[in-house]
Structure formats: C-alpha cells, structure tokens
C-alpha cells in the first residue's frame, strides 16, 4: 500500500487546508534537486492558469470583464514563474 504525504495550503486570511498526495507522486514531476513544495506550487499555478483560461476564453457567451482581467493577471503570473507565455505552453492563443 502506498503511503501519503501531506502538504498544507494557507490562505491570505490564515485559513488552511491539508492536502494528501500519494508518496512519490511529487517526485515524478520534480527536476533533480527541486524542492517538493516548489513542485506542488508549480502544479497549482499550472492548474489555475489552465482553468482561468477556460473560463475566460471558452465559456459560452464570453466572460465578464472582471474574469478577463483575472485571467490576464494569471497569465502574467504563469509567465513570471515559468518564463514562457501561457499561450505558448498551451499551444494556442486568443
């Protein structure tokens, strides 16, 4: 049986949640010497960037201006973290 590892996410208001992942899963995505928390952070940023993109660009009827602005900021944060534009990482742009 595979053990689990617990990572804690803390919000800006001090609330927190523990997330359990199978032991070894984070290591699959890590580059040599990369800290596990950095890998988890990368996955969180990727997931939110992809989901914001979907809401902003693939929602029926288009997205409200505030969602478009949130998506633009998320794209900037993605590029800051990974050094590549989200549109390049996704293989398409709008």
C-alpha positions as CSV (number, residue, x, y, z in Angstrom):
1,X,0.0,0.0,0.0
2,X,1.3,3.4,-0.9
3,X,1.7,5.9,1.9
4,X,0.7,9.5,1.6
5,X,2.4,12.9,2.0
6,X,0.6,15.9,3.4
7,X,1.0,19.4,2.0
8,X,-0.6,22.4,3.7
9,X,-2.1,25.3,1.7
10,X,-2.6,28.5,3.7
11,X,-4.9,31.3,2.5
12,X,-4.4,35.1,2.9
13,X,-6.9,35.1,5.8
14,X,-4.9,32.5,7.7
15,X,-7.3,29.6,6.9
16,X,-5.5,26.4,5.8
17,X,-6.2,23.0,4.3
18,X,-4.1,19.9,4.3
19,X,-3.9,18.0,1.0
20,X,-2.8,14.4,0.9
21,X,-1.0,13.1,-2.1
22,X,0.4,9.6,-2.7
23,X,4.1,9.4,-1.6
24,X,6.3,9.6,-4.6
25,X,3.9,11.4,-6.8
26,X,5.5,14.8,-6.4
27,X,8.9,13.2,-7.1
28,X,7.7,12.1,-10.6
29,X,7.3,15.7,-11.6
30,X,10.4,17.1,-9.9
31,X,13.6,18.0,-11.6
32,X,16.8,16.9,-9.8
33,X,17.3,18.9,-6.7
34,X,13.9,20.7,-6.9
35,X,12.1,21.0,-3.6
36,X,8.8,19.2,-3.3
37,X,6.9,22.3,-2.2
38,X,8.1,24.1,-5.3
39,X,6.7,21.2,-7.5
40,X,3.3,21.4,-5.8
41,X,3.3,25.1,-6.3
42,X,4.1,24.7,-10.0
43,X,1.2,22.3,-10.4
44,X,-1.2,24.7,-8.5
45,X,-0.1,27.6,-10.8
46,X,-0.5,25.5,-13.9
47,X,-3.9,24.2,-12.9
48,X,-5.3,27.7,-12.0
49,X,-3.8,29.2,-15.2
50,X,-5.5,26.5,-17.3
51,X,-8.8,26.8,-15.6
52,X,-8.8,30.6,-15.8
53,X,-8.1,30.4,-19.5
54,X,-11.0,28.0,-20.0
55,X,-13.4,30.3,-18.0
56,X,-12.1,33.5,-19.8
57,X,-12.0,32.1,-23.4
58,X,-14.1,29.0,-23.7
59,X,-17.2,30.0,-21.7
60,X,-20.5,30.2,-23.6
61,X,-21.4,33.8,-24.2
62,X,-17.9,35.1,-23.2
63,X,-16.5,36.1,-19.9
64,X,-17.3,39.3,-17.9
65,X,-14.6,41.9,-17.8
66,X,-13.5,41.1,-14.3
67,X,-12.9,37.5,-15.2
68,X,-10.9,38.6,-18.3
69,X,-8.7,40.8,-16.0
70,X,-8.2,37.9,-13.5
71,X,-7.2,35.7,-16.4
72,X,-4.7,38.3,-17.7
73,X,-3.1,38.6,-14.3
74,X,-2.9,34.7,-14.0
75,X,-1.2,34.6,-17.4
76,X,1.3,37.2,-16.2
77,X,1.9,35.1,-13.0
78,X,2.3,32.0,-15.1
79,X,4.9,33.6,-17.3
80,X,6.8,35.1,-14.3
81,X,7.0,31.6,-12.8
82,X,7.8,29.5,-15.9
83,X,9.5,32.0,-18.2
84,X,7.1,31.1,-21.0
85,X,3.8,32.6,-22.1
86,X,0.7,30.5,-21.3
87,X,-0.4,30.7,-24.9
88,X,2.9,29.0,-25.9
89,X,2.6,26.4,-23.1
90,X,-1.0,25.6,-24.2
91,X,-0.1,25.7,-27.9
92,X,-2.8,28.2,-28.8
93,X,-3.8,31.8,-28.2
94,X,-6.8,34.0,-28.5
